[in-house]
Amino acid sequence: MKNLSLLDKLIAAVNSIFAVILLLSYSCYFISPNSISLISFLSLSIPFLILINFVFILYWLIKLKKQILISLVILLIGFPLLSKFYSFNNKKTFLSSDIKIMSYNVRMFNLYKWMAKENHIDKKIYRFIKDKNPDILCVQEYHHNKDLVDLFPYHYIKSSDKKNNFGDAIFSKYEILNSGSLNFTNTSNNVIFADIIKKKDTFRVYNVHLESYRINPKKETITQKNVESFKIRVEKAFKKQANQVTLLLNHQKETHYKSIICGDFNNTAFSWVYHQLNHHRKDAFEIAGNGFGSTYNFAFPMRIDFILADENMAVNNFKTYTVKYSDHYPIMARLNLKP
């Protein structure tokens, strides 16, 4: 620090603080929100912290100063996590035996006019899905759509609110042998599943919609007055998510089929929730995706929707479609039942 100017000394001190925070944030990948809920807040900030530390690296690189090691060492420690933020793979293998599976939070097809300037969102979403032609479609925040029901010969729909016909759905071109719901308590969120047969192969698909924070980042600003309310809401959501994931994992143990877990996790790939669900699985984005893979319509890259394939399946392709018909973007992967 002796050869640094006063300004650079100050920048180095700030750099050290952000580097330490990033290092601490890595632990949220391994600690359940039910153990230390506060640490889970850091999982939401990891993408920001990674980019901030990259900026510091560029600064010290330009200055040719050894302080570049402050952030560089921390980023190297967390290198396995960086692939969850950005993927360079862009795998493009197309086999006739692939299963094309899409996950899409459709926000009830704009039923309550959140997108005031857009008309006929339900028709636009239908035409998009028909054009992409998935074999299996998992929909979160589903509201009855006759076009989709007619498009797929098999489906399982579970409504959490009978009055508004709101819930989740699995549509399939292949026969559904068995289906069901985990029926989470005290929430409108849920996980549903379907056992699907393709020729002689039977596999299970879980459509996941974990607890939401009930926050709209585009409209709600975090201020000193509402920070405590925000903290309580997010903390409750983290704990509910942890309990929901435990139920899902216990349910999964009861089947001998290969399974695919996909849907809206309402959490990032740096969270304990994701770590548990992705155990012995293949994140389709990491293996075959490209870029940031953002799945939420927000100014900063935010990946909260996932397709996690069974470890005994091959991931041949992954794509995020940035169509703005919902607050989420649809994602689709090509999976092969043979590894």
Contacts in CASP RR format, 6 or more apart in sequence:
PFRMAT RR
TARGET T0000
AUTHOR 0000-0000-0000
METHOD contacts of the structure
MODEL  1
MKNLSLLDKLIAAVNSIFAVILLLSYSCYFISPNSISLISFLSLSIPFLI
LINFVFILYWLIKLKKQILISLVILLIGFPLLSKFYSFNNKKTFLSSDIK
IMSYNVRMFNLYKWMAKENHIDKKIYRFIKDKNPDILCVQEYHHNKDLVD
LFPYHYIKSSDKKNNFGDAIFSKYEILNSGSLNFTNTSNNVIFADIIKKK
DTFRVYNVHLESYRINPKKETITQKNVESFKIRVEKAFKKQANQVTLLLN
HQKETHYKSIICGDFNNTAFSWVYHQLNHHRKDAFEIAGNGFGSTYNFAF
PMRIDFILADENMAVNNFKTYTVKYSDHYPIMARLNLKP
1 9 0 8 1.000
1 12 0 8 1.000
4 12 0 8 1.000
4 65 0 8 1.000
4 67 0 8 1.000
8 63 0 8 1.000
8 65 0 8 1.000
8 67 0 8 1.000
11 56 0 8 1.000
11 59 0 8 1.000
12 67 0 8 1.000
12 70 0 8 1.000
15 53 0 8 1.000
15 56 0 8 1.000
15 60 0 8 1.000
15 67 0 8 1.000
15 70 0 8 1.000
15 71 0 8 1.000
16 70 0 8 1.000
18 49 0 8 1.000
18 52 0 8 1.000
18 53 0 8 1.000
18 56 0 8 1.000
18 71 0 8 1.000
19 53 0 8 1.000
19 56 0 8 1.000
19 70 0 8 1.000
19 71 0 8 1.000
19 74 0 8 1.000
20 74 0 8 1.000
21 42 0 8 1.000
21 45 0 8 1.000
21 49 0 8 1.000
22 46 0 8 1.000
22 49 0 8 1.000
22 50 0 8 1.000
22 53 0 8 1.000
22 71 0 8 1.000
22 74 0 8 1.000
22 75 0 8 1.000
23 74 0 8 1.000
23 77 0 8 1.000
24 39 0 8 1.000
24 42 0 8 1.000
25 42 0 8 1.000
25 43 0 8 1.000
25 45 0 8 1.000
25 46 0 8 1.000
25 49 0 8 1.000
25 270 0 8 1.000
26 46 0 8 1.000
26 77 0 8 1.000
26 78 0 8 1.000
26 81 0 8 1.000
27 39 0 8 1.000
27 42 0 8 1.000
28 39 0 8 1.000
28 40 0 8 1.000
28 41 0 8 1.000
28 42 0 8 1.000
28 43 0 8 1.000
28 46 0 8 1.000
28 270 0 8 1.000
28 271 0 8 1.000
28 272 0 8 1.000
29 43 0 8 1.000
29 81 0 8 1.000
29 270 0 8 1.000
29 271 0 8 1.000
29 272 0 8 1.000
29 275 0 8 1.000
30 272 0 8 1.000
30 275 0 8 1.000
31 39 0 8 1.000
31 40 0 8 1.000
31 272 0 8 1.000
32 242 0 8 1.000
32 272 0 8 1.000
33 40 0 8 1.000
33 235 0 8 1.000
33 238 0 8 1.000
33 239 0 8 1.000
33 241 0 8 1.000
33 242 0 8 1.000
33 272 0 8 1.000
33 273 0 8 1.000
34 239 0 8 1.000
34 242 0 8 1.000
34 243 0 8 1.000
37 235 0 8 1.000
37 238 0 8 1.000
37 239 0 8 1.000
38 235 0 8 1.000
40 235 0 8 1.000
40 238 0 8 1.000
40 271 0 8 1.000
40 272 0 8 1.000
41 231 0 8 1.000
41 234 0 8 1.000
41 235 0 8 1.000
41 238 0 8 1.000
43 267 0 8 1.000
43 268 0 8 1.000
43 270 0 8 1.000
43 271 0 8 1.000
43 272 0 8 1.000
44 234 0 8 1.000
44 267 0 8 1.000
44 268 0 8 1.000
46 81 0 8 1.000
46 85 0 8 1.000
46 268 0 8 1.000
46 270 0 8 1.000
47 85 0 8 1.000
47 268 0 8 1.000
47 270 0 8 1.000
47 300 0 8 1.000
47 301 0 8 1.000
47 302 0 8 1.000
48 300 0 8 1.000
50 75 0 8 1.000
50 82 0 8 1.000
50 85 0 8 1.000
53 71 0 8 1.000
53 74 0 8 1.000
53 75 0 8 1.000
54 71 0 8 1.000
54 75 0 8 1.000
56 70 0 8 1.000
56 71 0 8 1.000
57 68 0 8 1.000
57 71 0 8 1.000
57 72 0 8 1.000
57 75 0 8 1.000
60 66 0 8 1.000
60 67 0 8 1.000
60 68 0 8 1.000
60 70 0 8 1.000
60 71 0 8 1.000
61 68 0 8 1.000
75 82 0 8 1.000
81 269 0 8 1.000
81 270 0 8 1.000
83 286 0 8 1.000
84 269 0 8 1.000
84 270 0 8 1.000
84 274 0 8 1.000
84 283 0 8 1.000
84 286 0 8 1.000
84 303 0 8 1.000
85 269 0 8 1.000
85 270 0 8 1.000
85 292 0 8 1.000
85 301 0 8 1.000
85 303 0 8 1.000
86 291 0 8 1.000
86 292 0 8 1.000
87 285 0 8 1.000
87 286 0 8 1.000
87 289 0 8 1.000
87 290 0 8 1.000
87 291 0 8 1.000
87 293 0 8 1.000
88 290 0 8 1.000
88 291 0 8 1.000
89 286 0 8 1.000
89 287 0 8 1.000
89 288 0 8 1.000
89 289 0 8 1.000
89 290 0 8 1.000
90 288 0 8 1.000
90 289 0 8 1.000
90 290 0 8 1.000
91 287 0 8 1.000
91 288 0 8 1.000
91 289 0 8 1.000
91 315 0 8 1.000
91 316 0 8 1.000
91 317 0 8 1.000
91 318 0 8 1.000
92 288 0 8 1.000
92 316 0 8 1.000
92 317 0 8 1.000
93 288 0 8 1.000
93 316 0 8 1.000
93 317 0 8 1.000
93 334 0 8 1.000
94 316 0 8 1.000
94 317 0 8 1.000
94 334 0 8 1.000
95 316 0 8 1.000
95 334 0 8 1.000
95 336 0 8 1.000
97 336 0 8 1.000
97 337 0 8 1.000
97 338 0 8 1.000
98 316 0 8 1.000
98 317 0 8 1.000
98 334 0 8 1.000
98 335 0 8 1.000
98 336 0 8 1.000
99 135 0 8 1.000
99 136 0 8 1.000
99 198 0 8 1.000
99 334 0 8 1.000
99 335 0 8 1.000
99 336 0 8 1.000
99 337 0 8 1.000
100 132 0 8 1.000
100 133 0 8 1.000
100 134 0 8 1.000
100 135 0 8 1.000
100 136 0 8 1.000
100 332 0 8 1.000
100 333 0 8 1.000
100 334 0 8 1.000
101 134 0 8 1.000
101 135 0 8 1.000
101 136 0 8 1.000
101 137 0 8 1.000
101 138 0 8 1.000
101 205 0 8 1.000
101 260 0 8 1.000
101 262 0 8 1.000
101 307 0 8 1.000
101 332 0 8 1.000
101 333 0 8 1.000
101 335 0 8 1.000
102 129 0 8 1.000
102 132 0 8 1.000
102 134 0 8 1.000
102 136 0 8 1.000
102 137 0 8 1.000
102 138 0 8 1.000
102 330 0 8 1.000
102 331 0 8 1.000
102 332 0 8 1.000
103 137 0 8 1.000
103 138 0 8 1.000
103 140 0 8 1.000
103 207 0 8 1.000
103 262 0 8 1.000
103 263 0 8 1.000
103 264 0 8 1.000
103 305 0 8 1.000
103 306 0 8 1.000
103 307 0 8 1.000
103 330 0 8 1.000
103 331 0 8 1.000
103 332 0 8 1.000
104 125 0 8 1.000
104 129 0 8 1.000
104 137 0 8 1.000
104 138 0 8 1.000
104 139 0 8 1.000
104 140 0 8 1.000
104 326 0 8 1.000
104 328 0 8 1.000
104 330 0 8 1.000
104 331 0 8 1.000
105 139 0 8 1.000
105 140 0 8 1.000
105 141 0 8 1.000
105 209 0 8 1.000
105 263 0 8 1.000
105 264 0 8 1.000
105 305 0 8 1.000
105 326 0 8 1.000
105 327 0 8 1.000
105 328 0 8 1.000
106 125 0 8 1.000
106 139 0 8 1.000
106 140 0 8 1.000
106 141 0 8 1.000
106 142 0 8 1.000
106 143 0 8 1.000
106 325 0 8 1.000
106 326 0 8 1.000
106 328 0 8 1.000
107 114 0 8 1.000
107 141 0 8 1.000
107 326 0 8 1.000
107 327 0 8 1.000
107 328 0 8 1.000
108 141 0 8 1.000
108 142 0 8 1.000
108 143 0 8 1.000
108 166 0 8 1.000
109 121 0 8 1.000
109 122 0 8 1.000
109 125 0 8 1.000
109 143 0 8 1.000
109 145 0 8 1.000
110 118 0 8 1.000
110 121 0 8 1.000
110 122 0 8 1.000
110 325 0 8 1.000
110 326 0 8 1.000
111 143 0 8 1.000
111 164 0 8 1.000
114 327 0 8 1.000
115 121 0 8 1.000
115 324 0 8 1.000
115 325 0 8 1.000
118 124 0 8 1.000
118 325 0 8 1.000
121 325 0 8 1.000
121 326 0 8 1.000
122 145 0 8 1.000
122 147 0 8 1.000
123 147 0 8 1.000
124 323 0 8 1.000
124 325 0 8 1.000
125 145 0 8 1.000
125 325 0 8 1.000
125 326 0 8 1.000
126 145 0 8 1.000
126 147 0 8 1.000
126 148 0 8 1.000
126 151 0 8 1.000
128 321 0 8 1.000
128 323 0 8 1.000
128 325 0 8 1.000
128 330 0 8 1.000
129 137 0 8 1.000
129 148 0 8 1.000
129 151 0 8 1.000
129 330 0 8 1.000
130 151 0 8 1.000
132 321 0 8 1.000
132 330 0 8 1.000
132 332 0 8 1.000
134 332 0 8 1.000
135 172 0 8 1.000
135 173 0 8 1.000
135 174 0 8 1.000
136 170 0 8 1.000
136 171 0 8 1.000
136 172 0 8 1.000
136 173 0 8 1.000
136 174 0 8 1.000
136 196 0 8 1.000
136 205 0 8 1.000
137 148 0 8 1.000
137 152 0 8 1.000
137 169 0 8 1.000
137 170 0 8 1.000
137 171 0 8 1.000
137 172 0 8 1.000
138 168 0 8 1.000
138 169 0 8 1.000
138 170 0 8 1.000
138 205 0 8 1.000
138 207 0 8 1.000
138 262 0 8 1.000
138 263 0 8 1.000
139 148 0 8 1.000
139 168 0 8 1.000
139 169 0 8 1.000
139 170 0 8 1.000
139 171 0 8 1.000
139 207 0 8 1.000
140 167 0 8 1.000
140 168 0 8 1.000
140 207 0 8 1.000
140 208 0 8 1.000
140 209 0 8 1.000
140 263 0 8 1.000
140 264 0 8 1.000
140 328 0 8 1.000
141 166 0 8 1.000
141 167 0 8 1.000
141 168 0 8 1.000
141 209 0 8 1.000
141 264 0 8 1.000
142 157 0 8 1.000
142 166 0 8 1.000
142 167 0 8 1.000
142 168 0 8 1.000
142 169 0 8 1.000
143 164 0 8 1.000
143 165 0 8 1.000
143 166 0 8 1.000
143 167 0 8 1.000
144 157 0 8 1.000
144 165 0 8 1.000
148 155 0 8 1.000
148 169 0 8 1.000
148 171 0 8 1.000
149 155 0 8 1.000
149 171 0 8 1.000
151 171 0 8 1.000
152 171 0 8 1.000
152 172 0 8 1.000
152 173 0 8 1.000
153 172 0 8 1.000
153 173 0 8 1.000
154 171 0 8 1.000
154 172 0 8 1.000
154 173 0 8 1.000
154 174 0 8 1.000
154 175 0 8 1.000
154 176 0 8 1.000
154 196 0 8 1.000
155 169 0 8 1.000
155 170 0 8 1.000
155 171 0 8 1.000
155 172 0 8 1.000
155 176 0 8 1.000
156 169 0 8 1.000
156 170 0 8 1.000
156 176 0 8 1.000
156 179 0 8 1.000
156 180 0 8 1.000
156 192 0 8 1.000
156 194 0 8 1.000
157 167 0 8 1.000
157 168 0 8 1.000
157 169 0 8 1.000
157 170 0 8 1.000
158 167 0 8 1.000
158 168 0 8 1.000
158 169 0 8 1.000
158 180 0 8 1.000
158 181 0 8 1.000
158 190 0 8 1.000
158 192 0 8 1.000
159 165 0 8 1.000
159 166 0 8 1.000
159 167 0 8 1.000
160 166 0 8 1.000
160 167 0 8 1.000
160 168 0 8 1.000
160 188 0 8 1.000
160 189 0 8 1.000
160 190 0 8 1.000
161 167 0 8 1.000
161 188 0 8 1.000
166 188 0 8 1.000
167 188 0 8 1.000
167 190 0 8 1.000
167 209 0 8 1.000
168 190 0 8 1.000
168 191 0 8 1.000
168 192 0 8 1.000
168 207 0 8 1.000
168 209 0 8 1.000
169 192 0 8 1.000
169 207 0 8 1.000
170 176 0 8 1.000
170 179 0 8 1.000
170 192 0 8 1.000
170 193 0 8 1.000
170 194 0 8 1.000
170 205 0 8 1.000
170 207 0 8 1.000
172 194 0 8 1.000
172 196 0 8 1.000
172 205 0 8 1.000
174 196 0 8 1.000
174 197 0 8 1.000
174 198 0 8 1.000
175 196 0 8 1.000
175 197 0 8 1.000
176 194 0 8 1.000
176 195 0 8 1.000
176 196 0 8 1.000
177 195 0 8 1.000
177 196 0 8 1.000
177 197 0 8 1.000
177 202 0 8 1.000
178 194 0 8 1.000
178 195 0 8 1.000
179 192 0 8 1.000
179 193 0 8 1.000
179 194 0 8 1.000
179 195 0 8 1.000
180 192 0 8 1.000
180 193 0 8 1.000
180 194 0 8 1.000
181 190 0 8 1.000
181 191 0 8 1.000
181 192 0 8 1.000
181 193 0 8 1.000
182 190 0 8 1.000
182 191 0 8 1.000
182 192 0 8 1.000
182 193 0 8 1.000
182 244 0 8 1.000
182 247 0 8 1.000
182 248 0 8 1.000
182 251 0 8 1.000
183 190 0 8 1.000
184 190 0 8 1.000
184 191 0 8 1.000
184 244 0 8 1.000
184 247 0 8 1.000
187 211 0 8 1.000
187 240 0 8 1.000
189 209 0 8 1.000
189 210 0 8 1.000
189 211 0 8 1.000
189 212 0 8 1.000
189 244 0 8 1.000
189 266 0 8 1.000
190 209 0 8 1.000
191 206 0 8 1.000
191 207 0 8 1.000
191 208 0 8 1.000
191 209 0 8 1.000
191 210 0 8 1.000
191 244 0 8 1.000
191 247 0 8 1.000
191 248 0 8 1.000
191 251 0 8 1.000
192 206 0 8 1.000
192 207 0 8 1.000
193 204 0 8 1.000
193 205 0 8 1.000
193 206 0 8 1.000
193 207 0 8 1.000
193 251 0 8 1.000
194 204 0 8 1.000
194 205 0 8 1.000
194 207 0 8 1.000
195 202 0 8 1.000
195 203 0 8 1.000
195 204 0 8 1.000
195 255 0 8 1.000
195 257 0 8 1.000
196 202 0 8 1.000
196 203 0 8 1.000
196 204 0 8 1.000
196 205 0 8 1.000
198 337 0 8 1.000
201 337 0 8 1.000
202 257 0 8 1.000
203 257 0 8 1.000
203 258 0 8 1.000
203 259 0 8 1.000
203 260 0 8 1.000
203 310 0 8 1.000
203 337 0 8 1.000
204 252 0 8 1.000
204 255 0 8 1.000
204 257 0 8 1.000
204 258 0 8 1.000
204 259 0 8 1.000
204 260 0 8 1.000
205 259 0 8 1.000
205 260 0 8 1.000
205 262 0 8 1.000
206 248 0 8 1.000
206 252 0 8 1.000
206 259 0 8 1.000
206 260 0 8 1.000
206 261 0 8 1.000
206 262 0 8 1.000
207 262 0 8 1.000
207 263 0 8 1.000
208 248 0 8 1.000
208 261 0 8 1.000
208 262 0 8 1.000
208 263 0 8 1.000
208 264 0 8 1.000
208 265 0 8 1.000
208 277 0 8 1.000
209 263 0 8 1.000
209 264 0 8 1.000
209 266 0 8 1.000
210 240 0 8 1.000
210 241 0 8 1.000
210 244 0 8 1.000
210 245 0 8 1.000
210 264 0 8 1.000
210 265 0 8 1.000
210 266 0 8 1.000
210 267 0 8 1.000
210 273 0 8 1.000
211 237 0 8 1.000
211 240 0 8 1.000
211 241 0 8 1.000
211 244 0 8 1.000
211 266 0 8 1.000
212 237 0 8 1.000
212 266 0 8 1.000
213 233 0 8 1.000
213 234 0 8 1.000
213 237 0 8 1.000
213 266 0 8 1.000
214 233 0 8 1.000
214 237 0 8 1.000
215 230 0 8 1.000
215 233 0 8 1.000
215 234 0 8 1.000
217 298 0 8 1.000
218 298 0 8 1.000
222 230 0 8 1.000
237 266 0 8 1.000
238 267 0 8 1.000
241 265 0 8 1.000
241 266 0 8 1.000
241 267 0 8 1.000
241 273 0 8 1.000
242 272 0 8 1.000
242 273 0 8 1.000
245 273 0 8 1.000
245 276 0 8 1.000
245 277 0 8 1.000
248 261 0 8 1.000
248 277 0 8 1.000
249 276 0 8 1.000
249 277 0 8 1.000
252 259 0 8 1.000
258 310 0 8 1.000
258 312 0 8 1.000
258 313 0 8 1.000
258 337 0 8 1.000
259 310 0 8 1.000
260 307 0 8 1.000
260 308 0 8 1.000
260 309 0 8 1.000
260 310 0 8 1.000
260 313 0 8 1.000
260 335 0 8 1.000
261 277 0 8 1.000
261 281 0 8 1.000
261 306 0 8 1.000
261 307 0 8 1.000
261 308 0 8 1.000
262 305 0 8 1.000
262 306 0 8 1.000
262 307 0 8 1.000
262 308 0 8 1.000
262 331 0 8 1.000
263 305 0 8 1.000
263 306 0 8 1.000
263 307 0 8 1.000
264 304 0 8 1.000
264 305 0 8 1.000
264 328 0 8 1.000
265 271 0 8 1.000
265 273 0 8 1.000
265 274 0 8 1.000
265 277 0 8 1.000
265 304 0 8 1.000
265 305 0 8 1.000
265 306 0 8 1.000
266 304 0 8 1.000
267 273 0 8 1.000
267 274 0 8 1.000
267 304 0 8 1.000
268 274 0 8 1.000
268 302 0 8 1.000
268 303 0 8 1.000
268 304 0 8 1.000
269 278 0 8 1.000
269 283 0 8 1.000
269 303 0 8 1.000
269 306 0 8 1.000
274 306 0 8 1.000
277 306 0 8 1.000
277 308 0 8 1.000
278 306 0 8 1.000
278 308 0 8 1.000
280 311 0 8 1.000
281 308 0 8 1.000
281 309 0 8 1.000
281 310 0 8 1.000
281 311 0 8 1.000
282 308 0 8 1.000
282 309 0 8 1.000
282 310 0 8 1.000
282 311 0 8 1.000
282 313 0 8 1.000
282 315 0 8 1.000
283 306 0 8 1.000
283 307 0 8 1.000
283 308 0 8 1.000
284 306 0 8 1.000
284 307 0 8 1.000
284 308 0 8 1.000
284 309 0 8 1.000
284 315 0 8 1.000
284 318 0 8 1.000
284 331 0 8 1.000
284 333 0 8 1.000
284 335 0 8 1.000
285 293 0 8 1.000
285 303 0 8 1.000
285 306 0 8 1.000
285 307 0 8 1.000
285 318 0 8 1.000
285 320 0 8 1.000
285 331 0 8 1.000
287 315 0 8 1.000
287 318 0 8 1.000
288 315 0 8 1.000
288 316 0 8 1.000
288 317 0 8 1.000
288 318 0 8 1.000
288 333 0 8 1.000
288 334 0 8 1.000
289 318 0 8 1.000
289 319 0 8 1.000
289 320 0 8 1.000
292 301 0 8 1.000
292 303 0 8 1.000
293 301 0 8 1.000
293 303 0 8 1.000
293 320 0 8 1.000
294 301 0 8 1.000
294 302 0 8 1.000
294 303 0 8 1.000
294 320 0 8 1.000
294 329 0 8 1.000
295 302 0 8 1.000
295 303 0 8 1.000
295 304 0 8 1.000
295 305 0 8 1.000
295 320 0 8 1.000
295 328 0 8 1.000
295 329 0 8 1.000
295 331 0 8 1.000
296 302 0 8 1.000
296 303 0 8 1.000
296 304 0 8 1.000
296 305 0 8 1.000
296 327 0 8 1.000
296 328 0 8 1.000
296 329 0 8 1.000
297 324 0 8 1.000
297 326 0 8 1.000
297 327 0 8 1.000
297 328 0 8 1.000
297 329 0 8 1.000
304 328 0 8 1.000
305 328 0 8 1.000
305 329 0 8 1.000
305 331 0 8 1.000
306 331 0 8 1.000
307 318 0 8 1.000
307 331 0 8 1.000
307 332 0 8 1.000
307 333 0 8 1.000
307 335 0 8 1.000
309 315 0 8 1.000
309 333 0 8 1.000
309 335 0 8 1.000
311 339 0 8 1.000
312 339 0 8 1.000
313 335 0 8 1.000
313 336 0 8 1.000
313 337 0 8 1.000
313 338 0 8 1.000
313 339 0 8 1.000
314 335 0 8 1.000
314 336 0 8 1.000
314 338 0 8 1.000
314 339 0 8 1.000
315 333 0 8 1.000
315 334 0 8 1.000
315 335 0 8 1.000
316 334 0 8 1.000
316 335 0 8 1.000
316 336 0 8 1.000
317 333 0 8 1.000
317 334 0 8 1.000
318 331 0 8 1.000
318 332 0 8 1.000
318 333 0 8 1.000
318 334 0 8 1.000
319 331 0 8 1.000
319 332 0 8 1.000
319 333 0 8 1.000
320 329 0 8 1.000
320 330 0 8 1.000
320 331 0 8 1.000
321 329 0 8 1.000
321 330 0 8 1.000
321 331 0 8 1.000
321 332 0 8 1.000
322 329 0 8 1.000
323 329 0 8 1.000
323 330 0 8 1.000
END
